[in-house]
């Protein structure tokens, strides 16, 4: 929907600071901008208008507290233009809000509030959110159905109330500098505030080498944090007053429910969620790939909007079963919906890397982020919002690793120590089955890291790569298990599959997948909506027994059957492919081998890594071994560092700001 920013301890002279923060995220909202400064607070907003196109401008203020007599006023001047500067007397409200996201059930909530005597002057979900907070306080969060990150200012108490949605769909970053609270939808906005001194957080690098994304609440920028999902905070003039997690998932499996009833419930929940996610005053499109998630979702949307537009990208290097475009085109023809596609060339892919890393704010080593960048760019030429399929795997058991407990059950009788010994012996003798024995000897928590280390750096590799390169006085890096242990502990009484799903939901999904979903779509002023990540859909998924989600032979069992009601069986039962990106072959070409080699020989690479290790990775990969993900992890970090710490981001910044740094 947009981008938000702001800070406490503000004075009228701070307008240039607020404007600079607002301008650097102009891509998030080309339809409008607003800056509001009153005693102690500065709020900025960039708008991508999808609901109430004329009346939903922000920052939005509320003047009085007497139910129906209240007046709501967008922060505009007398001509309806964005208000920049000192708040006029008539606009100095008791409350003000900046909000990023969508409240899909805002019409239901508006009706409830009207029945309680509250009045409205716009048709926007922003006003419903603000009035809901006035009516119900923090309990408004329990009633919301949507994606959101917002801040509400209460002038009387000089306090700011901030919250992030249940699953972390929308980002919220913040820092506290000498008691001054600064927040924004993107880190680069905070970097514009003079109170913050840009510093690298090397602890984040240690975890990035394991997980391929920033796994800490503290970002790659020292003292800039992410507000966790389902969390709210209250901020005063001297800093943060309180932080509270307002929602925790609850699992209550219904083992007595027949599969047919589960399938019926899933199909009903998905169709309802798609209907809610289709609420907009502009056209909503959908991504379409060869996978079940987007196919099912697009088919549900086509029932609501028969003329929907869908979008697909692929790579010309792939053909046949791995060609996303041919699969999507065939399904679109079957469903009778429009599909626009684009083959990403290798030149386009490599040339886009700096822009992708700049928009991501933190280094992202997921090669599919670039593909997402291009499909968002394609969709933005025709629509302002799209539906995307994130969350289906975490809710309904879509990853192959969830099948491991079922295969391991055959060896549950054997002591773990015996299995570990057998695994080592099998590996030493090059006997088949070593991996199976190793998995059977591990816990669900161990599988998570074994899976991550299969493509990223193992603890031993990380130590060799970083030995002697850590900053003086930097403590030893935390073991990755220390980061996920508290998450596992929240569901320690549940089965192994559900524990893995839970960690994926609040670790991998929020730390990697949803960040690239938001940042890549907003890079092109496009809103990405995720119907699977709906609170009601989750509540249903939390009642579905594990054996109706996954077994040794199949993933997403019940979801696939539900999808068969909307798409052909062959699509609903297709094996999960992921999104193939030809980085493996590209890195063996002289052109890209030399490009990466130059980066690996740079002073920055020498500062953070043992470059001998880096050159070994490149040469081993060129000789035939697959070291592509390890190479990509380091290369993306070096590219990101050049952008944010070596002045390489000037070409992405608004022209008016180029000389301010």
C-alpha positions in Angstrom: 0.0 0.0 0.0 2.7 2.5 0.9 5.6 3.4 3.1 5.8 5.1 6.5 8.4 6.8 8.5 8.7 9.2 11.5 10.5 10.1 14.7 9.9 11.5 18.2 11.4 14.6 19.8 10.6 16.5 16.6 10.6 20.2 16.1 9.3 22.4 13.2 12.9 22.7 12.0 13.0 19.0 11.3 10.9 19.1 8.2 13.9 18.7 5.8 14.9 15.5 7.7 11.4 14.1 7.5 11.2 15.0 3.8 14.5 13.3 3.1 13.3 10.1 4.8 10.1 10.2 2.8 11.8 10.9 -0.5 14.2 7.9 -0.4 11.2 5.5 -0.4 9.3 7.3 -3.1 9.0 4.0 -5.0 6.7 2.7 -2.3 4.1 5.3 -3.0 4.0 7.4 -6.2 0.3 8.4 -5.8 0.8 10.8 -2.9 3.1 12.0 -0.1 2.4 13.6 3.3 4.5 15.0 6.1 3.1 16.0 9.5 5.0 17.7 12.3 3.5 18.6 15.6 5.0 19.1 19.0 7.2 16.1 19.7 6.3 14.0 16.6 7.1 13.8 12.9 5.2 11.4 10.6 5.8 10.8 6.9 4.0 8.8 4.3 4.2 7.6 0.7 0.9 6.4 -0.8 0.1 3.7 -3.3 -3.7 4.2 -3.5 -5.9 1.1 -3.8 -8.8 1.8 -1.4 -10.7 5.2 -1.3 -8.5 6.7 -4.0 -9.5 10.3 -3.1 -10.0 10.2 0.6 -7.4 7.9 2.2 -4.4 10.3 2.3 -2.0 10.2 5.2 -0.8 11.1 7.7 -4.4 11.2 8.9 -5.4 13.1 12.1 -8.4 12.8 14.4 -9.6 15.9 16.2 -12.0 15.2 19.0 -13.1 12.3 21.2 -16.8 12.4 21.1 -17.9 9.5 19.0 -20.1 10.6 16.1 -19.0 14.3 16.4 -15.4 13.4 15.7 -13.8 14.8 12.6 -11.2 13.0 10.6 -8.9 15.1 8.3 -6.1 13.9 6.0 -2.9 15.9 6.3 -3.5 18.1 3.3 -3.4 21.8 2.6 -6.4 23.8 1.6 -6.1 22.7 -2.1 -6.0 19.0 -1.3 -2.2 18.7 -1.8 0.1 16.8 0.6 0.6 18.9 3.7 4.3 19.8 4.2 5.3 21.8 7.2 3.8 23.0 10.5 0.4 21.6 11.3 -2.4 24.2 11.0 -4.4 24.8 14.2 -7.4 23.0 12.7 -5.3 20.0 11.8 -3.6 19.5 15.1 -5.5 16.4 16.1 -5.5 14.5 19.3 -4.4 11.4 17.3 -2.5 10.9 14.1 -1.7 7.8 12.1 0.6 6.5 9.4 -0.2 3.0 8.1 1.3 0.6 5.6 -0.8 -2.3 4.5 -4.4 -3.3 4.0 -7.2 -4.2 6.5 -9.2 -6.6 4.4 -12.2 -6.7 6.8 -12.3 -2.9 7.2 -15.9 -2.8 6.0 -17.0 -5.2 8.6 -15.2 -3.3 11.3 -16.5 0.0 10.1 -20.1 -1.3 10.4 -19.4 -2.4 14.0 -18.0 1.0 14.9 -20.9 2.8 13.3 -23.2 0.7 15.4 -21.3 1.9 18.5 -21.8 5.5 17.4 -18.5 6.4 15.7 -18.6 8.6 12.6 -16.4 8.6 9.5 -15.5 11.1 6.8 -13.6 8.8 4.4 -14.1 5.3 3.0 -10.6 4.2 3.8 -9.3 1.4 5.9 -6.8 3.8 7.5 -9.6 5.7 9.2 -11.2 2.4 10.3 -7.9 1.4 11.9 -7.5 4.7 13.7 -11.1 4.8 15.0 -10.9 1.1 15.9 -7.9 2.0 18.1 -9.8 4.8 19.7 -12.8 2.6 20.4 -11.1 -0.6 21.5 -7.6 0.4 22.3 -4.8 -2.2 21.7 -7.5 -4.9 21.4 -8.2 -3.6 17.9 -5.3 -5.8 16.8 -7.3 -9.0 17.7 -10.0 -7.9 15.3 -7.9 -7.1 12.3 -7.6 -9.3 9.2 -4.9 -8.1 7.0 -1.2 -7.0 6.6 -0.1 -4.0 8.4 2.7 -1.9 10.0 1.5 1.3 11.6 2.2 4.0 14.2 -0.5 6.0 16.0 0.4 9.2 17.9 -1.6 10.3 20.9 -0.9 14.0 21.6 -2.3 14.1 25.1 0.2 11.5 26.4 2.9 12.2 23.8 3.1 8.5 23.1 3.4 6.5 19.9 1.7 3.1 19.5 3.3 0.9 16.9 2.3 -2.6 15.7 3.2 -5.2 13.0 0.9 -7.8 11.5 0.6 -11.4 12.7 3.1 -13.0 10.3 5.4 -10.1 9.5 4.1 -9.5 5.9 4.8 -5.7 6.2 8.2 -4.5 7.5 8.8 -2.2 10.4 12.3 -1.0 11.3 13.4 1.2 14.2 16.3 2.6 16.2 16.6 4.6 19.4 19.3 7.2 19.5 19.7 9.1 22.8 16.0 8.5 23.6 14.8 9.6 20.1 12.8 6.9 18.4 13.1 6.7 14.6 11.1 4.2 12.5 10.4 3.4 8.8 9.2 0.8 6.3 12.7 0.7 4.9 16.1 0.9 6.6 17.4 3.4 4.0 14.9 5.9 5.4 16.4 5.7 8.9 19.9 6.2 7.3 18.7 9.7 6.3 18.2 10.8 9.9 21.2 12.6 11.3 20.8 11.0 14.7 21.8 7.7 13.3 25.5 6.9 12.5 25.8 4.2 9.9 27.7 1.1 11.3 28.0 -2.5 10.1 26.7 -5.2 12.5 29.1 -8.0 11.9 27.1 -10.4 14.1 24.5 -10.4 11.3 27.2 -11.5 8.8 27.9 -14.6 10.9 24.3 -15.7 10.8 23.9 -14.7 7.1 26.6 -17.1 6.2 24.5 -19.9 7.7 21.0 -18.9 6.7 21.5 -16.7 3.6 19.5 -13.9 5.2 19.7 -11.7 8.3 18.4 -13.9 11.1 18.7 -11.4 14.0 16.2 -8.9 15.2 19.0 -6.5 14.9 19.7 -5.8 11.2 23.0 -5.6 9.3 23.0 -2.0 10.5 24.1 -1.7 14.1 21.3 -0.6 16.4 18.6 -0.8 13.8 16.1 -3.4 14.7 13.1 -5.2 13.1 9.8 -5.2 15.1 8.9 -8.9 15.2 5.7 -10.2 13.8 2.6 -10.1 16.0 4.3 -7.5 18.2 3.3 -4.1 19.4 5.2 -1.4 21.2 4.6 1.8 23.0 7.1 4.7 22.7 7.5 7.8 24.8 9.7 10.9 24.4 12.6 9.2 26.0 12.4 5.9 24.1 10.6 2.6 24.2 8.2 2.1 27.1 7.0 -1.4 26.5 7.0 -4.2 23.9 4.4 -6.9 23.8 3.6 -9.9 21.6 -0.1 -9.6 21.1 -0.8 -12.9 19.3 0.6 -16.5 19.5 -0.5 -19.3 17.2 -2.4 -22.1 18.9 -2.6 -25.6 17.5 -5.7 -27.8 18.2 -5.6 -30.8 15.8 -8.9 -32.4 15.0 -8.0 -36.0 14.4 -11.6 -37.0 14.2 -12.4 -34.9 11.2 -12.6 -36.9 7.9 -10.3 -35.9 5.1 -13.3 -34.9 3.0 -14.4 -32.4 5.6 -10.9 -31.0 5.9 -10.7 -30.5 2.1 -14.1 -28.8 2.2 -13.0 -26.5 5.0 -9.7 -25.6 3.2 -11.4 -24.8 -0.1 -14.0 -22.6 1.7 -11.4 -20.8 3.7 -9.2 -20.1 0.7 -12.1 -18.9 -1.5 -13.2 -16.5 1.4 -9.6 -15.3 1.9 -9.2 -14.6 -1.9 -12.5 -12.7 -1.8 -11.3 -10.5 1.0 -7.9 -10.0 -0.6 -9.6 -8.8 -3.7 -11.1 -5.8 -1.9 -9.8 -2.7 -3.8 -10.9 0.2 -5.9 -8.4 -0.8 -8.5 -7.8 -4.0 -10.5 -6.1 -6.9 -8.7 -4.0 -9.4 -10.7 -2.2 -12.6 -9.7 1.1 -14.3 -10.2 0.9 -17.7 -12.0 3.6 -20.4 -12.0 3.7 -24.1 -12.4 3.1 -24.6 -8.7 -0.1 -25.5 -6.9 -0.1 -22.4 -4.7 -0.3 -19.7 -7.3 -2.4 -21.9 -9.6 -5.1 -22.5 -6.9 -5.1 -18.9 -5.8 -5.4 -17.6 -9.4 -8.2 -20.0 -10.1 -10.1 -18.8 -7.0 -9.5 -15.1 -8.0 -10.8 -15.9 -11.5 -14.1 -17.0 -10.0 -14.4 -13.5 -8.4 -13.0 -11.6 -11.4 -13.4 -13.6 -14.7 -11.2 -11.1 -16.5 -8.1 -11.3 -14.2 -4.6 -10.8 -15.5 -1.8 -13.1 -14.4 1.9 -12.8 -14.7 4.8 -15.3 -15.1 8.6 -15.1 -15.7 11.1 -17.8 -16.5 14.5 -18.3 -18.0 15.3 -19.3 -21.6 18.0 -21.7 -20.3 15.2 -24.0 -19.0 12.7 -25.9 -21.2 10.3 -28.8 -20.9 9.2 -29.6 -17.4 11.3 -26.8 -15.8 9.9 -24.0 -18.0 7.6 -21.9 -15.8 6.2 -19.9 -18.8 5.0 -22.9 -20.8 3.3 -24.5 -17.8 1.7 -21.2 -16.7 0.5 -20.5 -20.3 -1.1 -23.9 -20.6 -2.9 -23.5 -17.3 -4.1 -20.0 -18.2 -5.5 -21.3 -21.4 -7.3 -24.1 -19.5 -8.8 -21.6 -17.0 -9.6 -19.1 -19.7 -7.6 -16.2 -18.1 -5.0 -13.8 -19.5 -1.4 -14.4 -18.9 1.6 -12.1 -19.6 5.1 -13.6 -19.5 8.7 -12.6 -19.8 11.9 -14.6 -20.3 14.6 -13.1 -18.1 17.9 -12.9 -20.0 21.2 -13.4 -18.3 22.2 -9.8 -19.0 19.0 -8.5 -17.4 19.5 -10.7 -14.4 23.1 -9.6 -13.7 22.5 -5.9 -14.5 19.6 -5.9 -12.0 21.6 -7.2 -9.0 22.6 -3.7 -7.6 19.0 -2.5 -7.8 17.8 -5.7 -6.1 20.2 -5.4 -3.2 19.5 -1.7 -2.8 15.8 -2.3 -2.5 16.3 -5.2 -0.1 18.2 -3.0 2.4 20.1 -6.0 3.7 22.1 -8.6 1.7 19.8 -11.3 0.2 21.4 -14.4 -1.2 18.2 -15.9 -2.5 18.7 -16.0 -6.3 14.9 -16.1 -6.8 14.6 -12.6 -5.4 15.8 -11.3 -8.8 13.1 -13.4 -10.6 10.6 -11.9 -8.2 11.9 -8.4 -9.0 11.2 -9.0 -12.7 7.7 -10.6 -12.3 6.8 -7.6 -10.1 8.1 -5.2 -12.7 6.0 -7.0 -15.4 2.8 -7.0 -13.3 3.2 -3.3 -12.4 2.8 -2.4 -16.1 -0.8 -3.5 -15.9 -2.1 -3.6 -12.3 -1.4 -2.0 -8.9 -1.9 -5.1 -6.8 -1.3 -8.9 -7.2 -2.0 -12.0 -5.3 1.0 -14.2 -4.4 1.2 -17.7 -2.9 3.5 -17.3 0.1 2.6 -19.2 3.2 1.0 -22.3 1.7 4.1 -24.4 2.4 4.4 -23.4 6.0 0.7 -23.7 6.8 -0.1 -26.9 4.9 3.2 -28.9 4.8 4.8 -28.2 1.5 8.5 -28.6 2.1 10.2 -32.0 1.5 12.0 -31.8 4.8 8.7 -32.2 6.5 8.7 -35.8 5.1 11.9 -36.7 7.0 10.2 -37.8 10.3 8.1 -40.3 8.4 11.2 -42.0 6.7 13.1 -41.8 10.0 10.3 -43.6 11.8 11.6 -46.9 10.3 14.7 -46.6 12.5 13.1 -45.1 15.6 14.0 -48.3 17.5 17.7 -47.7 17.1 19.7 -45.6 19.6 20.8 -42.2 18.2 24.4 -43.0 19.0 24.3 -46.2 17.1 22.9 -44.4 14.0 25.5 -41.7 14.2 28.3 -44.3 14.3 26.7 -46.2 11.4 26.4 -42.9 9.4 30.1 -42.1 9.9 31.1 -45.6 8.9 28.9 -45.6 5.8 30.3 -42.2 4.8 33.9 -43.3 5.3 33.3 -46.4 3.2 31.4 -44.5 0.5 28.4 -46.7 1.1 24.9 -45.5 0.0 22.6 -44.5 2.8 25.0 -42.4 4.8 22.7 -39.3 4.5 19.7 -41.3 5.6 21.4 -42.7 8.7 22.7 -39.2 9.6 19.2 -37.7 9.3 17.8 -40.6 11.4 20.3 -39.8 14.2 19.3 -36.1 14.4 16.5 -34.2 16.1 14.0 -32.0 14.2 16.0 -29.0 15.3 19.2 -30.6 13.8 17.6 -31.2 10.4 16.9 -27.5 10.1 20.6 -26.7 10.2 21.6 -29.7 8.2 19.3 -28.5 5.5 20.6 -25.0 5.7 24.2 -26.1 5.6 23.6 -28.2 2.5 23.6 -25.0 0.5 25.2 -22.4 2.9 28.4 -22.7 5.0 28.8 -25.3 7.7 30.2 -24.2 11.0 33.6 -25.5 10.0 33.5 -23.7 6.7 32.4 -20.4 8.4 35.2 -20.6 10.8 37.8 -21.1 8.0 36.2 -18.3 6.0 36.2 -15.8 8.8 39.2 -16.8 11.0 41.3 -13.8 11.8 38.9 -11.4 10.1 36.5 -10.6 13.0 36.7 -7.1 14.4 38.8 -6.7 17.5 36.9 -7.4 20.6 34.0 -9.0 18.7 32.6 -11.9 20.8 32.4 -15.3 19.3 29.4 -15.6 17.1 26.3 -17.2 18.5 25.5 -20.7 17.3 22.6 -20.6 14.9 20.8 -23.0 17.2 20.7 -20.3 19.9 18.5 -18.2 17.6 15.9 -20.8 16.9 15.9 -22.5 20.3 13.3 -20.1 21.8 11.1 -20.6 18.8 11.3 -24.3 19.1 10.6 -24.1 22.8 7.2 -22.4 22.1 6.0 -25.6 20.4 8.2 -28.2 22.2 5.1 -30.4 23.0 4.1 -30.8 19.4 5.1 -33.3 16.8 8.4 -32.9 14.8 6.7 -31.8 11.6 4.7 -29.0 13.3 7.8 -27.8 15.1 9.6 -27.4 11.8 6.5 -25.7 10.3 6.4 -23.3 13.2 10.1 -22.4 12.9 9.8 -21.9 9.2 6.8 -19.6 9.8 8.5 -17.3 12.3 12.1 -17.6 11.1 12.6 -18.5 7.4 9.3 -17.0 6.1 9.5 -13.7 7.9 13.3 -13.4 7.6 13.7 -14.1 3.9 10.5 -14.9 1.9 8.3 -12.1 3.1 11.0 -9.5 3.0 11.7 -10.1 -0.6 8.0 -10.3 -1.4 7.5 -6.8 0.1 10.7 -5.2 -1.1 10.6 -6.5 -4.7 7.0 -5.5 -5.2 7.4 -2.1 -3.7 10.5 -1.5 -5.9 7.9 -1.2 -8.7 5.1 0.5 -6.8 3.1 -2.8 -6.7 1.3 -4.2 -3.8 1.7 -7.9 -3.2 -1.1 -9.6 -1.3 -0.8 -13.1 0.3 -4.2 -14.8 0.8 -2.6 -17.9 2.3 -1.2 -15.7 5.1 -4.6 -14.9 6.4 -5.3 -15.3 10.1 -8.4 -17.4 9.5 -6.6 -19.6 7.0 -3.9 -20.2 9.6 -6.5 -21.0 12.3 -7.9 -23.7 10.1 -4.5 -25.1 9.2 -3.7 -25.4 12.9 -6.6 -27.9 13.3 -5.5 -30.1 10.4 -3.6 -33.2 11.7 -0.1 -33.7 10.4 -1.0 -36.9 8.6 -3.5 -34.9 6.5 -0.8 -32.5 5.5 2.2 -34.6 4.7 3.5 -38.2 4.7 6.5 -40.1 3.3 5.1 -40.0 -0.2 3.4 -36.6 -0.6 3.4 -33.0 0.7 0.3 -30.7 1.1 -2.0 -33.7 0.9 -5.3 -31.9 1.9 -4.4 -28.7 0.1 -3.8 -30.6 -3.1 -7.3 -32.2 -2.9 -8.8 -28.8 -2.2 -7.1 -27.4 -5.2 -8.5 -30.1 -7.4 -11.9 -28.3 -7.0 -10.4 -25.3 -8.9 -7.6 -26.6 -11.2 -7.0 -29.8 -13.1 -5.8 -32.7 -11.1 -2.4 -32.9 -12.9 -1.6 -29.4 -11.7 -2.9 -29.9 -8.2 -0.7 -33.1 -7.8 2.4 -31.7 -9.4 5.6 -32.2 -7.5 7.1 -29.0 -5.9 9.9 -27.7 -8.1 10.8 -24.4 -6.4 11.9 -21.6 -8.8 15.0 -22.7 -10.8 17.6 -20.0 -11.5 20.5 -20.8 -13.8 23.2 -19.3 -11.5 25.1 -22.7 -11.5 25.8 -22.5 -15.2 26.4 -18.8 -15.3 29.2 -18.9 -12.7 31.1 -21.3 -15.0 31.1 -18.8 -17.9 34.3 -16.8 -18.2 32.3 -13.5 -18.2 30.7 -14.0 -14.8 33.5 -16.1 -13.3 35.9 -13.1 -13.8 33.3 -10.6 -12.5 32.9 -12.5 -9.3 36.6 -13.1 -9.1 37.3 -9.4 -9.1 34.9 -8.9 -6.2 36.6 -11.7 -4.3 39.9 -10.1 -4.8 38.7 -6.7 -3.6 39.9 -4.9 -0.4 36.4 -5.4 1.0 36.6 -9.1 0.5 40.0 -9.2 2.1 38.6 -7.3 5.1 35.9 -9.8 5.9 37.0 -13.1 4.5 40.0 -15.3 3.8 40.1 -14.8 0.1 42.0 -18.0 -0.4 38.8 -19.8 0.5 36.8 -17.7 -1.8 39.1 -18.4 -4.8 38.9 -22.2 -4.0 35.1 -22.0 -4.1 35.2 -20.3 -7.5 37.7 -22.8 -9.0 36.0 -25.8 -7.6 32.7 -24.7 -9.0 34.3 -24.0 -12.4 35.8 -27.5 -12.3 32.4 -29.1 -11.9 31.5 -29.1 -8.2 28.4 -27.1 -7.3 29.5 -24.2 -5.0 27.0 -21.7 -6.5 25.1 -20.9 -3.3 28.2 -20.4 -1.2 29.6 -18.1 -3.9 26.4 -16.3 -4.2 26.1 -15.7 -0.5 29.5 -13.9 -0.4 29.1 -12.1 -3.7 25.7 -10.6 -2.7 27.2 -9.4 0.6 30.1 -7.7 -1.1 27.7 -6.1 -3.6 25.5 -4.9 -0.8 28.4 -3.5 1.2 29.6 -1.5 -1.8 26.1 0.0 -2.1 25.6 1.0 1.5 29.1 1.5 2.9 31.2 2.5 -0.1 28.9 5.1 -1.7 27.7 2.8 -4.5 24.0 3.6 -4.1 24.0 7.1 -5.6 22.3 6.1 -8.8 19.3 4.7 -6.9 18.6 7.7 -4.7 16.3 10.6 -5.6 18.2 13.2 -7.5 17.5 15.9 -5.0 19.3 13.9 -2.3 22.5 13.0 -4.1 24.5 15.8 -2.5 23.1 15.6 1.0 25.2 12.7 2.3 
